[in-house]
Amino acid sequence: MPLSILQELKKLFILTLFLALFSTTLFSFKVTFLVEVPDYTPADANLYIAGSFNNWNPADPKYRLEKEGKIFKITTELVGKVEYKLTRGSWETVEKGAKGEEIPNRVLEVDKNMEVKILVSHWRDFVEKQQAGLKSTYTGNIKLIKDFYSPELKNSRNIIIYLPPHYESSTERYPVLYMHDGQNIFDAATSFSGVEWGADESAEELIKNGSLRPIIIVGIYNTGAERMNEYSPWIDENYGGGKGDLYAQFIVNTLKPFIDSNFRTLSDRQNTAILGSSMGGLISLYIGLEYNNVFSKIGAMSPSVWFANRKLIEYVNQAKVDDFTLIYVDIGTAEGQNPVTHLNNTRELYKALAKKANAEVMYIEDRNATHSEGAWAKRLPEVLLFFFGK
């Protein structure tokens, strides 16, 4: 190709790029956001818009709103389809829905100058700390221990405990089920999605109809930003991890001794179980196998087998089950954007577990079930009966 033609093409490319950039600037529109916040919002709070236009930075100073009376306001230039949420400077303080639930990204089509009015119903941190004025949906005898300290992780979290019927009037001792993501299991008001597992309702009903041994359920709150780090001993280059061993030590060396000392438990391994979903399923399998002298029952609902290049399967293949252990694994057939991949990963995990001596494995594939609290709530009675059924 002649040099002159190459030069002309280069000029044309540069001109096209310039026009594209110029047109984006020229044809962007002024958008004014007017935001109302809950009455309990701290008086000194800073509000930010995080979205597709600023790489979802939850504390971007360019998108900090100014307070004008009871309203927070910002005017910025945008164009086209944008997605966004309001925060108070972090994803731990992101906005939540009217029932305290996670809400989808707000979506705005910007094709003219506009004013957008927004009502923030709740903030995540206030919901999870039960300071948002939402009505709890507890059933039965529930105890909440706030800010329980972990010397292993050097942080604190809430611990929520379900006690069986007649606990207060008896001298009986009870088996214990430890569950991760404790804010999701008993109370819709604190659940990440606004949908609870109904662990208290399921246990209460099964115990009262005589099909389940009375049990204690200990819900361990996650810590928000540290959840992914604490729920895996292995590091995923995109999502974190690596603190799973410390989290396991916290449960075994700090939390379990406290529960056994302060509640009437049957503390031996035969009466101790651990259960979680998603990343909680991954860490349950790891803790249950790594501390098989402590746990005789392990539950992994929709486990995140994909995490850290499927390191969980590699771990299970080499792990030993020294004493008889019940292991529950399940998966929905409509989970995530690649349900077939998740299904095949979980099938491979099941096969690896089924080969273990001393292990009895229950495996369930739930047709058309999604990766959600509602799906896990539906299957939870199966787990309870498998572990502690009469």
ROSE-836778 format. One record per residue (C-alpha): residue in one letter; x, y, z; residue number from 0. Coordinates in steps of 0.001 Angstrom, whole numbers. Example, Ala and Ser with C-alpha at 12.3 -4.5 7.8 and 13.67 -1.06 7.14 Angstrom:
<nodes>
NODE aa       x       y       z   i
NODE  a   12300   -4500    7800   0
NODE  s   13670   -1060    7140   1
</nodes>
This chain:
<nodes>
NODE aa       x       y       z   i
NODE  m       0       0       0   0
NODE  p    1484    3443    -974   1
NODE  l    2792    5524    1904   2
NODE  s     458    8429    1072   3
NODE  i   -2600    6182    1505   4
NODE  l   -1301    4942    4880   5
NODE  q    -812    8528    6013   6
NODE  e   -4323    9457    4926   7
NODE  l   -5778    6447    6786   8
NODE  k   -3835    7428    9897   9
NODE  k   -5213   10982    9671  10
NODE  l   -8728    9627    9195  11
NODE  f   -8373    7377   12275  12
NODE  i   -7127   10269   14418  13
NODE  l   -9951   12494   13183  14
NODE  t  -12554    9803   13909  15
NODE  l  -11192    9295   17416  16
NODE  f  -11181   13052   18043  17
NODE  l  -14748   13392   16845  18
NODE  a  -15879   10512   19040  19
NODE  l  -14287   12069   22095  20
NODE  f  -15539   15531   21163  21
NODE  s  -19075   14325   20552  22
NODE  t  -19157   12537   23912  23
NODE  t  -18226   15787   25643  24
NODE  l  -20413   17912   23438  25
NODE  f  -23501   15791   23771  26
NODE  s  -23331   14872   27466  27
NODE  f  -26166   16247   29584  28
NODE  k  -26459   17837   32976  29
NODE  v  -28107   15533   35509  30
NODE  t  -29047   16773   38975  31
NODE  f  -29582   14147   41655  32
NODE  l  -31698   15063   44685  33
NODE  v  -31444   12426   47397  34
NODE  e  -33524   11929   50539  35
NODE  v  -32042    9673   53208  36
NODE  p  -33387    7831   56289  37
NODE  d  -33874    9940   59404  38
NODE  y  -31271    7880   61248  39
NODE  t  -28513    8807   58767  40
NODE  p  -25627   10378   60756  41
NODE  a  -25632   14165   60584  42
NODE  d  -22010   14232   59413  43
NODE  a  -22505   11557   56715  44
NODE  n  -20979   12008   53269  45
NODE  l  -22977   10640   50331  46
NODE  y  -21551    9404   47058  47
NODE  i  -22836    8074   43755  48
NODE  a  -20964    4971   42586  49
NODE  g  -21691    3699   39110  50
NODE  s  -20709    2552   35676  51
NODE  f  -19377    6053   34966  52
NODE  n  -16686    6004   37713  53
NODE  n  -15689    2345   37872  54
NODE  w  -18088    1824   40812  55
NODE  n  -15880    3731   43211  56
NODE  p  -17977    4005   46418  57
NODE  a  -16073    7043   47713  58
NODE  d  -15177    9002   44598  59
NODE  p  -14677   12649   45652  60
NODE  k  -15834   13788   42194  61
NODE  y  -19232   12254   42920  62
NODE  r  -19750   13397   46508  63
NODE  l  -23121   15026   47116  64
NODE  e  -23542   18328   48935  65
NODE  k  -26023   18589   51783  66
NODE  e  -28737   21227   51444  67
NODE  g  -31071   21033   54418  68
NODE  k  -32469   17495   54457  69
NODE  i  -31560   16870   50825  70
NODE  f  -28261   15771   49313  71
NODE  k  -27550   17179   45857  72
NODE  i  -25099   16855   42985  73
NODE  t  -25126   18014   39374  74
NODE  t  -22894   16118   36967  75
NODE  e  -22556   15441   33253  76
NODE  l  -23605   12037   31932  77
NODE  v  -24808   10490   28705  78
NODE  g  -26430    7230   27624  79
NODE  k  -27350    4349   29894  80
NODE  v  -25821    4535   33364  81
NODE  e  -26154    2244   36380  82
NODE  y  -25496    3432   39908  83
NODE  k  -26136    3181   43654  84
NODE  l  -25827    5528   46621  85
NODE  t  -23288    4893   49382  86
NODE  r  -21911    6619   52460  87
NODE  g  -18367    5937   51295  88
NODE  s  -18063    2136   51150  89
NODE  w  -19963    -949   50016  90
NODE  e  -20574   -1758   53688  91
NODE  t  -22686    1413   53792  92
NODE  v  -24497     994   50456  93
NODE  e  -28218    1723   50209  94
NODE  k  -30764   -1059   50827  95
NODE  g  -34449   -1517   50051  96
NODE  a  -37551    -770   52108  97
NODE  k  -37390   -4175   53824  98
NODE  g  -33626   -4018   54275  99
NODE  e  -33062   -6122   51183 100
NODE  e  -30329   -5832   48564 101
NODE  i  -31609   -3827   45611 102
NODE  p  -30603   -3984   41936 103
NODE  n  -28504   -1215   40432 104
NODE  r  -30452    1929   39689 105
NODE  v  -30638    2519   35919 106
NODE  l  -30933    5841   34123 107
NODE  e  -31167    6629   30396 108
NODE  v  -29595   10062   29935 109
NODE  d  -30625   11705   26659 110
NODE  k  -31408   15221   27932 111
NODE  n  -30823   17490   30908 112
NODE  m  -32768   16081   33819 113
NODE  e  -33485   16129   37540 114
NODE  v  -33609   12792   39354 115
NODE  k  -35240   12429   42785 116
NODE  i  -34145    9458   44873 117
NODE  l  -35354    8098   48206 118
NODE  v  -32842    5928   50059 119
NODE  s  -34836    3580   52303 120
NODE  h  -32026    2120   54416 121
NODE  w  -28277    1703   54731 122
NODE  r  -26608   -1706   54816 123
NODE  d  -24599   -1198   58014 124
NODE  f  -27647      11   59965 125
NODE  v  -29726   -2935   58715 126
NODE  e  -27115   -5515   59653 127
NODE  k  -26593   -3973   63085 128
NODE  q  -30381   -3960   63611 129
NODE  q  -30385    -186   63972 130
NODE  a  -32683     595   61026 131
NODE  g  -35972     170   62870 132
NODE  l  -36990   -2860   60815 133
NODE  k  -39209   -5479   62425 134
NODE  s  -37395   -8730   63141 135
NODE  t  -38873  -11998   61863 136
NODE  y  -37540  -14292   64579 137
NODE  t  -39387  -17421   65649 138
NODE  g  -38712  -19129   68960 139
NODE  n  -36032  -18378   71527 140
NODE  i  -33358  -16215   69900 141
NODE  k  -30294  -14741   71619 142
NODE  l  -28076  -12094   70018 143
NODE  i  -24496  -11539   71127 144
NODE  k  -23215   -8281   69687 145
NODE  d  -19618   -7567   68694 146
NODE  f  -18144  -10933   69651 147
NODE  y  -14370  -10521   69346 148
NODE  s  -12057  -12829   67411 149
NODE  p   -8423  -12673   68576 150
NODE  e   -7485  -14782   65550 151
NODE  l   -8939  -12329   63005 152
NODE  k   -8691   -9236   65212 153
NODE  n  -12246   -8174   64415 154
NODE  s  -15737   -8466   65863 155
NODE  r  -19075   -9751   64603 156
NODE  n  -22526  -10580   65910 157
NODE  i  -23411  -14118   66912 158
NODE  i  -27084  -15092   66800 159
NODE  i  -28333  -18238   68542 160
NODE  y  -31516  -20263   68240 161
NODE  l  -32429  -22271   71336 162
NODE  p  -34936  -25143   71069 163
NODE  p  -38378  -25243   72711 164
NODE  h  -38291  -25770   76491 165
NODE  y  -34595  -24856   76693 166
NODE  e  -35241  -22431   79556 167
NODE  s  -37308  -24895   81593 168
NODE  s  -35171  -28015   81150 169
NODE  t  -31713  -29239   82104 170
NODE  e  -31198  -31124   78860 171
NODE  r  -28092  -30678   76706 172
NODE  y  -28347  -30262   72927 173
NODE  p  -26429  -30830   69674 174
NODE  v  -25117  -27685   67960 175
NODE  l  -25207  -26604   64325 176
NODE  y  -22837  -23776   63396 177
NODE  m  -23946  -21734   60358 178
NODE  h  -22147  -19015   58398 179
NODE  d  -23712  -15760   57108 180
NODE  g  -25654  -15571   60362 181
NODE  q  -27516  -12385   59437 182
NODE  n  -29302  -14294   56659 183
NODE  i  -30553  -17380   58474 184
NODE  f  -33182  -16168   60994 185
NODE  d  -34189  -12625   60156 186
NODE  a  -35398  -11068   56908 187
NODE  a  -34693   -7639   58422 188
NODE  t  -30934   -8290   58465 189
NODE  s  -30644  -10641   55485 190
NODE  f  -28464   -9529   52590 191
NODE  s  -31321  -10123   50140 192
NODE  g  -34283   -9412   52418 193
NODE  v  -35097  -13135   52335 194
NODE  e  -34130  -15319   55291 195
NODE  w  -33360  -19035   55391 196
NODE  g  -36104  -19583   57987 197
NODE  a  -33741  -21789   59986 198
NODE  d  -35620  -20931   63174 199
NODE  e  -39037  -21723   61667 200
NODE  s  -37809  -24980   60102 201
NODE  a  -36149  -26178   63296 202
NODE  e  -39104  -25164   65440 203
NODE  e  -41615  -26998   63245 204
NODE  l  -39528  -30173   62836 205
NODE  i  -38781  -30356   66568 206
NODE  k  -42410  -29832   67544 207
NODE  n  -43687  -32503   65145 208
NODE  g  -41179  -34976   66556 209
NODE  s  -39062  -35576   63450 210
NODE  l  -35985  -33604   64583 211
NODE  r  -33934  -33801   67751 212
NODE  p  -33973  -30486   69627 213
NODE  i  -30858  -28577   68551 214
NODE  i  -29064  -25294   69112 215
NODE  i  -28228  -23278   65985 216
NODE  v  -25368  -20767   66157 217
NODE  g  -25392  -18187   63368 218
NODE  i  -22029  -16504   62752 219
NODE  y  -22410  -13110   61069 220
NODE  n  -20073  -12393   58185 221
NODE  t  -18098   -9159   58323 222
NODE  g  -19078   -7688   54963 223
NODE  a  -15864   -6673   53213 224
NODE  e  -13890   -9529   54784 225
NODE  r  -16397  -12262   53902 226
NODE  m  -14577  -13556   50808 227
NODE  n  -11234  -13401   52573 228
NODE  e  -12473  -15308   55617 229
NODE  y  -14451  -17935   53726 230
NODE  s  -11496  -19455   51858 231
NODE  p   -8011  -20598   52927 232
NODE  w   -6913  -20136   49296 233
NODE  i   -6460  -16882   47405 234
NODE  d   -8378  -16147   44224 235
NODE  e   -6540  -13491   42232 236
NODE  n   -9807  -11704   41434 237
NODE  y  -11813  -12117   44637 238
NODE  g   -9453  -12476   47585 239
NODE  g   -9424  -15246   50178 240
NODE  g   -6571  -16519   52314 241
NODE  k   -7954  -15988   55841 242
NODE  g   -9949  -19226   55977 243
NODE  d   -7508  -20884   58369 244
NODE  l   -7817  -17990   60822 245
NODE  y  -11608  -18077   60507 246
NODE  a  -11560  -21832   61208 247
NODE  q   -9381  -21269   64260 248
NODE  f  -11797  -18585   65457 249
NODE  i  -14722  -21030   65315 250
NODE  v  -12870  -23972   66837 251
NODE  n  -10692  -22232   69415 252
NODE  t  -12744  -19186   70456 253
NODE  l  -16410  -19413   69492 254
NODE  k  -17112  -23093   70195 255
NODE  p  -15549  -23017   73696 256
NODE  f  -17633  -19921   74476 257
NODE  i  -20854  -21572   73279 258
NODE  d  -20079  -24771   75183 259
NODE  s  -19360  -22783   78357 260
NODE  n  -22422  -20542   78206 261
NODE  f  -25106  -22850   76798 262
NODE  r  -26112  -26421   77569 263
NODE  t  -24505  -28147   74596 264
NODE  l  -23437  -31669   73753 265
NODE  s  -19906  -30618   72880 266
NODE  d  -18514  -33867   71424 267
NODE  r  -17911  -34223   67660 268
NODE  q  -20871  -36572   67262 269
NODE  n  -23178  -33711   68171 270
NODE  t  -21415  -30870   66357 271
NODE  a  -22197  -29798   62776 272
NODE  i  -21228  -26972   60408 273
NODE  l  -23188  -25622   57439 274
NODE  g  -23075  -22832   54878 275
NODE  s  -23956  -21859   51331 276
NODE  s  -21947  -20514   48404 277
NODE  m  -18580  -19413   49873 278
NODE  g  -20015  -20559   53205 279
NODE  g  -20348  -24015   51665 280
NODE  l  -16708  -23961   50609 281
NODE  i  -15460  -22988   54050 282
NODE  s  -17772  -25498   55753 283
NODE  l  -16215  -28349   53794 284
NODE  y  -12734  -27088   54535 285
NODE  i  -13331  -26601   58266 286
NODE  g  -15260  -29867   58630 287
NODE  l  -12505  -31914   57000 288
NODE  e   -9585  -29985   58477 289
NODE  y  -11094  -30289   61963 290
NODE  n  -12734  -33659   61545 291
NODE  n  -12025  -34368   65215 292
NODE  v  -14456  -31512   66052 293
NODE  f  -17226  -31872   63426 294
NODE  s  -19054  -35056   62451 295
NODE  k  -21553  -33365   60132 296
NODE  i  -20704  -31020   57232 297
NODE  g  -23144  -29170   54988 298
NODE  a  -22269  -27370   51745 299
NODE  m  -25216  -25830   49912 300
NODE  s  -24351  -24541   46416 301
NODE  p  -20624  -24507   47298 302
NODE  s  -18357  -22106   45372 303
NODE  v  -16278  -24850   43768 304
NODE  w  -15036  -22390   41108 305
NODE  f  -13181  -20220   43626 306
NODE  a   -9361  -20131   43360 307
NODE  n   -9295  -22329   40254 308
NODE  r  -11305  -25130   41900 309
NODE  k   -8808  -25538   44715 310
NODE  l  -11585  -27088   46826 311
NODE  i  -11672  -30216   44649 312
NODE  e   -7895  -30537   44847 313
NODE  y   -8127  -30247   48623 314
NODE  v  -10946  -32790   48940 315
NODE  n   -9079  -35293   46758 316
NODE  q   -6159  -35374   49200 317
NODE  a   -8102  -34920   52448 318
NODE  k   -8730  -37815   54823 319
NODE  v  -11922  -38433   56740 320
NODE  d  -10626  -40028   59921 321
NODE  d  -13958  -40617   61667 322
NODE  f  -17458  -41351   60411 323
NODE  t  -18898  -38138   58970 324
NODE  l  -22175  -37132   57378 325
NODE  i  -21657  -34794   54424 326
NODE  y  -24451  -32936   52651 327
NODE  v  -23886  -31268   49241 328
NODE  d  -26423  -29710   46889 329
NODE  i  -26715  -27469   43828 330
NODE  g  -29510  -25801   41894 331
NODE  t  -29647  -26430   38162 332
NODE  a  -30188  -22730   37372 333
NODE  e  -27400  -21124   39393 334
NODE  g  -25435  -18177   38059 335
NODE  q  -24655  -17184   34492 336
NODE  n  -23071  -20568   33713 337
NODE  p  -25330  -23106   35444 338
NODE  v  -23922  -26100   33536 339
NODE  t  -20393  -25271   34720 340
NODE  h  -21524  -24933   38341 341
NODE  l  -23481  -28172   38059 342
NODE  n  -20520  -30091   36632 343
NODE  n  -18154  -28652   39258 344
NODE  t  -20468  -29759   42067 345
NODE  r  -20919  -33204   40550 346
NODE  e  -17151  -33606   40476 347
NODE  l  -16959  -32488   44098 348
NODE  y  -19630  -35019   45064 349
NODE  k  -17743  -37847   43338 350
NODE  a  -14555  -36915   45179 351
NODE  l  -16377  -36917   48525 352
NODE  a  -18249  -40146   47793 353
NODE  k  -14920  -41990   47448 354
NODE  k  -13904  -41173   50997 355
NODE  a  -13825  -43897   53579 356
NODE  n  -15850  -43046   56691 357
NODE  a  -18076  -40607   54778 358
NODE  e  -21802  -40891   54080 359
NODE  v  -22724  -38309   51461 360
NODE  m  -26168  -36961   50586 361
NODE  y  -26188  -35148   47239 362
NODE  i  -29137  -33197   45818 363
NODE  e  -29643  -31425   42493 364
NODE  d  -32571  -29033   42817 365
NODE  r  -34227  -28596   39421 366
NODE  n  -34543  -24953   38289 367
NODE  a  -33317  -23660   41669 368
NODE  t  -31244  -20478   41705 369
NODE  h  -28312  -19341   43833 370
NODE  s  -30396  -17620   46486 371
NODE  e  -31510  -17547   50112 372
NODE  g  -34974  -18674   49030 373
NODE  a  -33596  -21827   47400 374
NODE  w  -31444  -22661   50425 375
NODE  a  -34365  -22070   52767 376
NODE  k  -36425  -24572   50796 377
NODE  r  -33751  -27275   51070 378
NODE  l  -32711  -26586   54666 379
NODE  p  -35168  -29061   56269 380
NODE  e  -33465  -31864   54268 381
NODE  v  -30136  -30947   55850 382
NODE  l  -31529  -30696   59371 383
NODE  l  -33179  -34107   59118 384
NODE  f  -30073  -35680   57579 385
NODE  f  -27933  -34395   60444 386
NODE  f  -30274  -34636   63428 387
NODE  g  -33421  -36466   62356 388
NODE  k  -34914  -38979   64745 389
</nodes>
